[in-house]
Amino acid sequence: MEPKIRIVILDDHPMTLEGYLAKLGRDSSLEIAATMGFADLLEPVLQKDDVDVLILDVGAPTSAQNRNPYPMLHVVPKLLEEHHNLNILVISMHNERGLIRGAMNAGASGYILKDDQSANATLPEIVKLVAAGGVYLSEEAGALYEKGLKNENGKDLSPRQLEALSLCAAHPGEKSIVLARKMGISHQAFRTLLSAAYFKLGARTRADAIARARQMGLITPG
């Protein structure tokens, strides 16, 4: 029997949280390990439990005493370095390009807009995709993210993105934290390279990205 995908949800909106619980609870392969409305409750849970996916509302308050938003861009890279199996799925009402790019550059595996009905309807499948190392963005968020990538260097993959993909192709079963060490970079930086590469290739998973890069002659054929 396959182990269940363990999920933690940080969101301070009770009705939103109830919706997530209802959708995710119907899938027997998923398990809600914990939910919380304040970010200062998150780290103790992650230290105690092995968590696969963190669903993170970027507007969640830091604590009951400090209602300012959780400093996501500062904390996400640290969480990924400390918890090697963790994948972070950001869900937000904010569609600003800078925030989307910031979340993905920090190492998040996805960015879903709260008014994206299609994504909300398929949330269990998206969680499974992210838990398996895939990347998912709402259509609107993806368009904004892609615009930023085009502003950088068109649709071409950077040498470092190709290097990361080449390592994935050479070590298909290896964890990203191990591959990051081979490149001499942080876990967060490695995941950011892969996310951008996936998106430029129109892929959602590591295997799909490798296959597309090989078809395009960008990395060594299998």
C-alpha positions in Angstrom: 0.0 0.0 0.0 1.4 3.4 -1.0 2.0 5.8 1.9 -0.4 8.7 2.0 0.7 12.2 0.9 0.8 14.3 4.1 -0.4 17.9 3.8 -0.3 20.9 6.0 -2.5 24.0 5.3 -1.7 27.5 6.4 -4.7 29.7 5.7 -6.5 32.1 8.1 -9.9 32.1 6.3 -12.1 29.4 7.9 -14.5 29.0 4.9 -11.5 28.6 2.6 -10.0 26.1 4.9 -13.3 24.1 5.1 -13.3 24.0 1.3 -9.8 22.6 1.1 -10.6 20.0 3.8 -13.7 18.9 1.9 -12.0 18.5 -1.4 -8.8 16.9 -0.2 -10.6 14.7 2.4 -12.4 12.8 -0.4 -9.2 11.4 -1.7 -8.0 8.4 0.3 -4.3 8.9 -0.9 -4.1 12.2 0.9 -3.9 13.0 4.6 -4.3 16.4 6.3 -1.5 16.4 8.9 -2.4 19.8 10.3 -4.1 23.1 9.6 -3.4 26.5 11.1 -4.3 30.2 10.7 -1.1 31.7 12.0 2.4 31.2 10.6 4.2 30.9 13.9 2.5 27.5 14.4 3.9 26.1 11.2 7.5 25.3 12.0 6.8 23.2 15.1 4.5 21.0 13.0 7.1 20.6 10.2 9.8 19.8 12.8 7.6 17.1 14.3 5.9 15.5 11.2 7.2 14.4 7.8 5.2 16.6 5.5 5.0 16.3 1.7 3.0 19.4 0.7 2.5 22.7 2.4 -0.5 24.7 1.1 0.4 28.3 1.9 -1.8 31.4 1.8 0.6 34.3 1.2 -1.7 36.6 3.2 -1.7 34.5 6.4 -0.7 36.6 9.4 2.6 36.0 11.2 1.0 35.3 14.6 -2.0 36.2 16.7 0.0 39.2 18.1 1.5 40.2 14.7 -1.2 40.4 12.0 1.3 41.4 9.3 1.6 38.9 6.5 4.0 36.0 6.8 7.4 36.9 5.1 7.0 34.2 2.5 9.9 35.2 0.3 12.3 35.1 3.3 11.0 31.9 4.9 10.3 29.5 2.0 13.9 29.0 1.0 14.8 28.2 4.6 11.9 25.7 4.9 13.1 23.9 1.7 16.6 23.7 3.0 15.5 22.3 6.4 12.8 19.9 5.1 14.0 18.1 2.1 10.8 16.3 1.2 8.7 19.4 1.5 6.9 20.9 -1.6 5.2 24.3 -1.3 2.0 25.2 -3.1 1.1 28.8 -2.8 -2.6 29.8 -3.0 -3.4 33.5 -3.1 -5.9 36.1 -4.2 -3.0 38.2 -5.4 -2.2 38.1 -9.1 0.8 40.6 -9.1 3.5 39.3 -11.4 6.3 40.3 -9.0 4.7 38.2 -6.2 4.2 35.2 -8.5 7.8 35.4 -9.7 9.0 35.9 -6.2 7.2 32.8 -4.9 8.5 30.7 -7.7 12.0 32.0 -7.4 11.9 31.3 -3.7 11.4 27.6 -4.6 7.6 27.2 -4.5 6.3 24.4 -6.7 3.1 26.2 -7.7 1.0 29.3 -7.5 -2.8 29.0 -7.6 -5.2 32.0 -7.6 -8.1 31.6 -5.2 -10.7 32.5 -7.9 -9.3 29.8 -10.3 -12.3 27.5 -10.4 -10.6 24.9 -12.5 -7.7 24.6 -10.1 -9.9 24.5 -7.1 -12.0 21.7 -8.7 -8.9 19.6 -9.3 -6.9 20.5 -6.1 -6.3 16.8 -5.1 -4.7 16.1 -8.5 -2.6 19.3 -8.2 -1.4 18.3 -4.7 -0.3 14.9 -6.0 1.5 16.5 -9.0 3.4 18.9 -6.7 4.2 16.1 -4.2 5.7 14.1 -7.0 8.0 17.0 -7.9 5.8 18.7 -10.5 5.0 22.3 -11.0 1.5 23.9 -11.4 0.4 27.5 -12.0 -3.1 28.9 -12.6 -3.5 30.0 -16.2 -3.4 33.7 -15.3 -0.5 33.2 -12.9 1.3 31.2 -15.6 0.9 33.9 -18.2 2.4 36.5 -15.9 5.2 34.2 -14.9 6.0 33.4 -18.6 6.0 37.1 -19.4 8.8 37.6 -16.9 10.7 34.7 -18.3 10.4 36.2 -21.8 11.7 39.5 -20.5 14.8 37.7 -19.2 15.9 35.6 -22.1 13.1 34.6 -24.4 12.1 30.9 -24.4 15.7 29.7 -24.4 16.8 27.7 -21.3 19.8 29.2 -19.5 23.0 27.2 -19.2 22.3 26.6 -15.5 18.7 25.4 -16.2 20.1 23.0 -18.8 22.8 21.8 -16.3 20.1 21.1 -13.8 18.0 19.1 -16.3 21.1 17.2 -17.4 21.7 16.1 -13.8 18.1 15.1 -13.5 18.4 13.0 -16.7 21.6 11.4 -15.5 20.1 10.6 -12.0 16.4 10.1 -12.6 15.6 8.7 -9.1 17.7 11.2 -7.1 16.3 13.8 -4.7 16.7 17.4 -5.7 18.6 18.2 -2.6 21.3 15.8 -3.7 21.5 17.2 -7.2 21.6 20.7 -5.8 24.8 19.7 -3.9 26.3 18.4 -7.1 25.8 21.8 -8.6 27.1 23.6 -5.5 23.9 25.5 -5.0 21.1 25.6 -2.4 18.1 23.4 -2.6 15.9 26.4 -3.2 18.1 27.6 -6.1 18.0 24.2 -7.7 14.2 24.0 -7.5 13.9 27.5 -9.0 16.1 26.5 -12.0 13.9 23.4 -12.6 10.6 25.3 -12.2 11.7 27.9 -14.9 12.9 25.1 -17.1 9.7 23.2 -16.8 7.6 26.2 -17.7 9.7 27.2 -20.7 9.4 23.6 -22.0 5.7 23.5 -21.3 6.2 20.6 -18.9 4.7 19.9 -15.5 7.0 17.0 -14.3 10.7 16.2 -14.3 10.2 13.2 -16.7 8.2 15.3 -19.1 10.8 18.1 -19.0 13.6 15.7 -19.7 11.8 14.1 -22.6 11.0 17.5 -24.2 14.5 18.7 -23.7 15.9 15.6 -25.4 13.4 15.9 -28.3 14.6 19.5 -28.8 18.2 18.4 -28.7 19.0 20.5 -25.7 20.4 17.7 -23.5 22.1 14.4 -24.3 19.6 11.8 -25.7 18.7 8.9 -23.6 
